[in-house]
Amino acid sequence: MSIDVADVEFSDAVRLCDDGLLEEIDLSILLAALDGTSAEDDFIEGALQDCAVANIVRSTVMAPHMRTAAANLGNAWVNNFEFWVDKDADLNELFNAWLAN
């Protein structure tokens, strides 16, 4: 089987490239950005690999003022099914209020 473009996790792309299962990319064929910035300067560091171009960046942020901040987690998480059932309406109201902002 052969394909032209595949969407895989970054670590898988590196492994597949190391194993010779992906073709190397001639990075000079990547177009410059609309403002003229070269592709090598336009992508975040590490995004351009020998056999892959990373196009998705993920992040998890823990803000200190949020209930989910590490300092607030001591009593914030209740791993109890009844809690979630009993608090369903309250949690939905809080979520929808947050979503509205």
C-alpha angles and dihedrals in degrees: 000000000000132000134184101215130017132183109220136151115275094247090051091051091052092048093046090050092048089050091051094245095121128056119242115252122231096227091199089076092065110104123239120252119264090263090055097257110148117245090245090057095038099057122072117261112284096015095109111068132172092263105015147047114211112222105170126066121189131190141175117212125196108194116198094229094055124093088238094060113123092247090056099046097087092091102005100091119064113184094201124118093210090056092057093045093047094045097042096111093044093048092048090050092050092046093049091048089051091046091052091058 
